[in-house]
Amino acid sequence: MFYVSHDRNDETPEAKARWFQSLSVEERMDLFCEFTELILAINPGIAEKRDVRSLTGRVCVPSRKSG
């Protein structure tokens, strides 16, 4: 069942991960393609970028809390 929520707890990384995992492989790939098209529409030259570096500490990785 789909609904609109106004609860901040539904915006946690864990809630978003659960939502993403609930999608089928086809739905995940469709979403990936849509994000790719959006990025390319905003910045068409991004595909030609070659001077990229890792941004250590800038990626948020959700994890399970023990206890």
C-alpha positions as CSV (number, residue, x, y, z in Angstrom):
1,M,0.0,0.0,0.0
2,F,1.4,3.4,-1.0
3,Y,0.7,6.5,1.1
4,V,2.1,10.0,1.7
5,S,3.9,10.3,5.0
6,H,4.8,13.4,6.9
7,D,6.9,11.5,9.5
8,R,10.6,12.3,9.6
9,N,11.3,8.7,10.6
10,D,10.4,7.7,7.1
11,E,13.3,9.8,5.8
12,T,16.1,7.9,7.5
13,P,18.8,6.2,5.4
14,E,17.5,2.8,6.7
15,A,13.9,3.6,5.6
16,K,15.1,4.6,2.2
17,A,17.2,1.4,1.9
18,R,14.2,-0.7,2.8
19,W,12.1,1.1,0.2
20,F,14.9,0.6,-2.5
21,Q,15.2,-3.1,-1.5
22,S,11.4,-3.5,-2.0
23,L,11.7,-2.7,-5.7
24,S,12.2,-5.4,-8.3
25,V,15.4,-5.5,-10.3
26,E,13.6,-4.0,-13.3
27,E,12.3,-1.1,-11.1
28,R,15.8,-0.5,-9.7
29,M,17.3,-0.4,-13.2
30,D,14.5,2.0,-14.4
31,L,15.3,4.3,-11.4
32,F,19.0,4.1,-12.1
33,C,18.4,5.1,-15.8
34,E,16.1,7.9,-14.8
35,F,18.8,9.3,-12.4
36,T,21.4,9.0,-15.1
37,E,19.2,10.9,-17.6
38,L,18.6,13.6,-15.0
39,I,22.3,14.0,-14.2
40,L,23.1,14.2,-17.9
41,A,20.3,16.7,-18.5
42,I,21.7,18.9,-15.8
43,N,25.4,18.5,-16.7
44,P,25.8,17.0,-20.2
45,G,29.6,17.2,-20.0
46,I,29.9,15.0,-16.9
47,A,30.4,11.9,-19.0
48,E,33.6,13.4,-20.4
49,K,35.1,14.2,-17.0
50,R,38.4,12.3,-16.6
51,D,40.0,14.2,-13.7
52,V,38.0,12.8,-10.8
53,R,39.1,12.0,-7.3
54,S,37.7,10.1,-4.5
55,L,36.1,12.3,-1.8
56,T,37.1,10.4,1.4
57,G,34.7,11.0,4.2
58,R,31.9,12.4,1.9
59,V,29.9,9.2,1.5
60,C,27.3,8.3,4.0
61,V,27.0,4.5,4.5
62,P,24.0,3.3,6.5
63,S,24.8,0.7,9.0
64,R,22.9,-1.4,11.6
65,K,23.3,-0.3,15.2
66,S,24.0,-3.0,17.6
67,G,21.9,-3.3,20.7
